[in-house]
Structure formats: C-alpha cells, structure tokens
Amino acid sequence: MLSIRVVAPLTMLLLSGCVVGPDHKAPEIALPGKFAEAGKTSNGDVSQVAWWTAFNDSRLNGYVNQGIGQNLDILQAMERINSAQASVTVAGAGALPSLDISAANTTTGTRSDPGSFSRSTVTAGTADASWFLDLFGLYRRSKEGALASLDAAYASEDVARLSFLSQVVAAYIDVRYYQERIAIARRNLDSRRETLNLTKLQLDAGAASRLDVVQSEGLVNSTIAEIPGLETSFRGAAHRVATLLAMPASSLVPELLKGARQPVARFNTKAGIPADLIRNRPDIRAAERQLASAVAEIGVAEAQLYPAITLGGSISPRYSAVTGLDVRSLTWSFGPQLSLPIFDGGRLRGNVKIAESSARGRYLAWKQTVLNAVEEVENALAAVSRDSRTVSSLQATVKSYEEALQLGTASYRDGASSLLDVLDAQRQVSTAQSNLAAAVRQMAQDYVSLNVAVGGGYAFGKTDAKVASVVVKK
C-alpha cells in the first residue's frame, strides 16, 4: 500500500495536470512599409470614419444610418454572435461538476379476499454526481477555441457591416448614374427632335431631301429606344437599395425618382500603410481568430490521447410503506473512473494530424486574406489617383462637342453644311456626355472601393466594436 506521503503529492500532480497542444501565437507576415500608390502617412483606426459623408448627400446619409440598424445580413451576423456566446458555455461545461437528481413515488394496492385490501407505497430518489478531471486541458482547449470563434463572430459582424456600406453606397451611386443617363437621353431626344423639325422645314423649302428626314427620324427613334433600358436599370438599382434596408423592393422608387446630382466625393481618403490593414480590416481579424480556434483544436485532439479520470458518486434513499410496516434504506457509492486509450487503430493520432493540417490551412487563409487586402488597396489607389484626370478630360470633351453641335446646327440652318454634319455632332455629344457620366460614376465607385479596402466605417454608430491587435513582421 502506498503511504500518505507518496499518494498526496501524486494526487496533487494529477489534479494540476498540464494543457497539451500548441499555444496560439499571433501570425506574422512580411509587408512593405508603404503602398506603392500612396504616401507614408498612417490612417490609424478608420473603423469609425463616416467616409460616405464626403458625397455631401443627406439622402444617402439617411439610408446608411437606417440600414446599419436593420440590414438583414448584419442582423444574421449578430445572431451568429449569440450562438457563438452560447457555444463558449457549452465548450467549458464538461470540465465542471455535474449533479443529476431524480425521484419517483409509486403506490400499489391488492385485494385478496372480500373485505381484505393491502396497499404499498414506495418512494425512491437518486442523486448522481460526476466531475471530469481535465488533467490535459481537453475542455480548456475546447473553451479556448470557442472563445476564438466568438471573436471571429464579432469580426464577421463587422465584415457584414462593411459589406453593407459598400453595397448600399454603390447601389445609390448607380441610382444617380442611371438618372443622369436618362436625363442626357431626354435632352438629346429634344435636340434631335428639333433637328428633325428643322429638316422637315428644309424639305418643304426644297433645301433637304427625303433621305435627310429619314436619317433624322432614325436618330430620334434610336434615342427613344434607349430610354426604357435606362429606366429599368434605374429601378433595379433603387430596388437594391430598398432590399439592403430590409424594405420591399419598390418602397424607395417614388422617393428616388425626385432625382439628385451624381455623387462626387469632396475629400480624399488616406490609405495609410499596409500594416494598418491587420487592425482595420475585419475579414483579416476574422481569419486570425479562425486560425486561433484551429490551433486550440489541436490541443483538444491531443488531450484525447491521454488518460481520462472522472470522479463519480451516487446516493439513493428509498422509503417503502406497506400496510402495517415501514422500511427505510439508503444506498451510496463513490469512486474514480479511469479511461485509458490503448488500441484505436490510429484514429486518435489521425485526429491530431487532421487538426494540425486544418490549422496550417487556416494560416494560409489568413495570409491570403492579408495579401488580397493589400492588392485591393493598391488597385483602388491606382484608380482613385487617375479618375479625376479622366473626368476632367471628358468634361472638356463634352464642352467642345457641344460647341461643335451649336456651330454645325447654325451652319445647317444657313445651308452651309449638310445634315450629316449635324447628326454626327449630336452623336458625339451624346457619347461624350454618357462617357462623362460613366466616369463620374466610376470615380465615386473607386472612392467607395478604397474606403472599403482600408476597412473604414464599419464601426460607425457602434459602441461595442471589438478590434483585435496582431503583431506584424515589418
């Protein structure tokens, strides 16, 4: 028999245990000191920056404020947080003592001879208690993984908020773009109808041919045919805005039909440095937390290779009352239960290898997420820095073609030029105006892409934003 001097230290050693498996360390990646398309100034924490207000559009601001609280993707992400919080409790519950109590009461009666009746009542109960000694950190690692998954759920909500901002602002930009295109088409239609009327007058005066009239009519009809498609696109963009705000598709059409100018950002965005993305991009934080959860799963798998000890006991009181006799009894038991994996065909070690491979895959996914984010910022910077030059050139082009149309129309009235010169000038004006509207739209969309790429604005109006910090290898 072991002496108390030997048993006591051995018991304390077993109870203290050790947590197996690797501890998660913040992943590292080599990043450049600055973006190739930007300066060195850091943008710091941009999660609260309301970058969409740069468009100076009160209606857009209202839609963003409204949608942040009722967008269905965001609400679903919040429910996933609730689920992850409950999973933390479940993950750690196995390491805590458990107690189950049950009770039963049974009454039976017997009639033998006439006038003879006996009755018995049995009352019994059982209390079962157990405590799994988490010697190797099975449940501690499990809870550690659940906490990391909870952090990932918080980051995923931020991803949903950032995605909503991107989609609703982009859809609103499309709404105003198609309205501008419709307005251009209608102005061109008025101009071409005037040319058609002028050509008919010239025909009556013998200064034009029937061919001139037919060509002018064709240009009028082609312009009319263009408008329905633009109206359809406008309504599709308006429906998209409403859906993002968790409203029926047609809810905002009457309000948006009132029209407004195309959005143009009134201030620039500072992209900062690549290292800022580790903190500011919620998808990167989600990937890092998923990696942490995968690393914890290695410990869970390794802990199952070791013995498991469970302390258990039960108490079962029993009371039996028979006619003329009472019987009381009490049964109890207590003792440890040892489970030792010996032969399992390699299943448990296979689970460890699976968990290790999953963690390596999560690291690669995190690294890919970081590099994709850097690429998105570089692409957006390259576009934003050049958009204004395109818009300026197209504005000058529109002005030149409009002047050419005025001169050509006046010359046609005087009979000094042909109708084809006027029609060509009208086509050039229409094309230049459409290209300018598209360039303004693209400039606004690129501004949105840059702010989303740097992770801006997702925590706007949010008081419990959680931002994880990750060490970056410079």
Buried (B, 14 or more C-beta within 10 A) or exposed (E): EEEEEEEEEEEEEEEEBEBBBEEBEBBEBEBEEBBEBBEEEEBEBBBEBBBBBBBBBEBBBEBBEBBBEEBBBBEEBBEBBEEBBEBBEEBBEEBEEEEEEEEEEEEEEEEEEEEEEEEBBBBBBBBBBBBBBBBBBBBBBBBBBBBBBBBBBBBBBBBBBBBBBBBBBBBBBBBBBBBBBBBBBBBBBEBBBEBBEBBBEBBEEEBBEEEBBEBBBEBBEEBBEBBEEBBEBBBBBBBBBBBBBBBEBEBBBEEBEEEBEBBBBEEEBBBBBBBBBBBBBBBBBBBBBBBBBBBBBBBBBBBBBBEBBEBBBBBBBBBBBEEEEEEEEEEEEEEEEEEEEEEEEEEBBEBBEEBBEBBEEBBEBBBEBBBBBBEBBBBBBBBBBEBEEBBEEBBEBBEEBBEBBEBBBEBBBEEEBBBEBBBBBBBBBBEBBBBBBBBBBBBBBBBBBBBBBBBBBBBBEBEEBBBBEBEBEE
